[in-house]
Amino acid sequence: MLASYPVFSFMGMRSSLPLPSWKVISTQILFYFIVEDFIFYWGHKILHTKWLYKHVHSVHHEYVKAPNGKRYATPFGLTSEYAHPAEILFLGFATIFGPAITGPHLITLWLWMVVRVLETVEAHCGYHFPWSPSNFLPLYGGSDFHDYHHRLIYTKSGNYASTFVYMDWIFGTDHGYRKLKELKNEEVAEFKDN
């Protein structure tokens, strides 16, 4: 983080008045989400190759250790940031790339980082709350989408995107998730009919 300030300053980050308008801030943050999601998808998919999963990414997937020594991959919010240091650097690049190329105001960068961490915690919380953005934003994945990814401790689990579902849909890495959703919807419909 200390090394990032000179880099962001070099890339044009400002910290002086006037503050940017909410329109500029929200446009930049939306852009950051789109760029981050694209880069994260590919980086996360690479981390699910056999060697990188075994030596790096498995740390993020196996974070709950029971007294009997068995490991569980059931997500909960604070584990969203639990990862191998190499993964933090590798996927952290996705988070800082958008701000690095736009040279935002410091307040925009701070807001982006807060929103990004809150999104990550929500995706790993294990609950689908009524106020979840996935209830209001059609392409937002949320905890249900990412929980499926964590349920499968396997290198090719799918659902690699961080925020939105379109990358997994375009590249077909959400087939298992969509089949599971269809089965659940059929069960709910059958239950309602009876």
N, C-alpha and C positions, 0 to 999 in steps of 0.2 A: 504493500500500500504506500509506503514512503517513497519507493522508486516510481510509483505511478504518477505522483503529482508533477514532477518535472516533465514527464512524457506528455501528460494531458495539457500542461501549460504550453509545451512546444507545439502541440496539435491545435492550439487556439482556444483552450478553455479560459473563460473569463470568470472573475470573482468580484468585479466591481459593479456599481450601480450604473444604470438602472437594471432592475431585474427583468428577465424576459417575460413576455405576456403568457397567460395561461394557454393561449392558442399555440404559441411556439413550444412551450414545455410539453403539452399533450401531443403535439405532432411529432416532436423528437422522441418522446417515450414510446409512442406507437411504432415509429420507425425502428427503435431499438429492439422492441419485442419481435418484430418481423425478422430483422437481421439476426438477432440472438437465436431465435427458434430455428432458422435455416442452418446456421453454423453448429448449433448444439445438436441438432438431429444427426448430422454427419459425424461429429465428434463422438457422440454417445453410441452411435451404431458401430464405429470403429472400436470403441471400448468394449463392445460385446463380441469382438473376435476372440478366438479361443485363448491365445496367450495373454492379451491385455486384460481380458476378463479375469483370468486366473490370478495374475500378478498385480493388477491395479484395481479394476472396477469391482471385483468381488468384495472388497472392503466396504463399499457403499451398500451392497446388497445383503451383507451378513453382519448386521449391527447389533442384533439382540441375542445375547448368549444366556441361555437358561442355566440354572445350577447344575443340571445333569450334563452340561457341556454341549448340548445340542444348540445349533444356531437357527434363528428364525428371521425371516425377511419381511415381517409385517411392518409396514411403515408407520411412523408417527412423526409429527411435524419437525421436531428438532433434529432428527436424523438426516434431514434434507441436506445439511451441510457436512455430514460425516462422510469423509472420503479420503482416499489415498492422496498425499500431497501432489503427486504427479497428475492425478485427475483434477484436483483443484486448479492447478496451473493450466492444464489442457482445456478444460471446459470453461474456466474463467475467462479465457480468451474470447469466447462467444459473448460473454456479458460486457466486456469492455470494448469490443470492436466498434460497435455503433457510436458510442461517445468519442472514441479515439478519432474517427473519421469526420465527425461533425463539429468537434470543438465546442461543446455546450457550455452554458453558464454552470458554475459550481452548484447552484441550487438545483438545476436540472439533473446533474449527475447524482447528487444526493437523493433526490426523489426517485430517480431510476433505480438506484441501488436498493432503496427501501422497498419499492414496489416489487422489484425482482425477487428479493429475499422473501417477502410476504407471499408471493405467488408460489415459490418453491416450497415453503412451509405448508401452504394450503394443499399443494399437490401431493405432499407426503403425509398429510395428517390422518388419512384413513377414514375420514368422514365426508359425506356429501351433505353439506349444510344447506338450508334453504336460501341463504344469502351468497352461496357460491357463485362466482362469475359464470360457471358453466350453465347455470339456470337462465342467464340473460344474454350471454355471448355464444352464438351457435358454433363457432369453431374452437372454443376454449375447451381444453381437455379436462382439467381439474383432477381431483383426487380419485374419482372412479376410473378414469383413463390411466392414470399413473399407478394406481394400486394393482391393476392387471399386470403391468410391467414387473412390479416387485413380487407378485405372487409366484412368478415362474423364475426359479433360480436356475437359469439356463442361459447359454450365450446368445441364443436367437429368440428372445422373448417378445420382440416387437414393442410398439408404442415407445419409440425413442425420442420423440419431440419433447420439449420442455414445457411449452405453454399451449400451443394450438395443435389441432389434430390433422391439419391438411397435409403435412409432409408425410405422415404415416399413411394417410389415405392415398395420396398420389403414388407412393412407392410400394403400396401393398403390405406394409409391415404392421397393419392393424387387423388382419384377417381373423386371428384368434379372438381378439377383443370383440369384434363385430359379431362373430358367431355366438359368443357368450351372451352378448346383449340381446340378440334375437331369441335365444333360448329363455332368458329371463323374462323378456316381454311376452313370449308365448305362455310361460307359466303363470304370469300375472293375469293375462287375458283368460286363460283356462280357469283360474281361481275365481275371477269375477263372474264368469259364466255359470259356475256351479253355485 
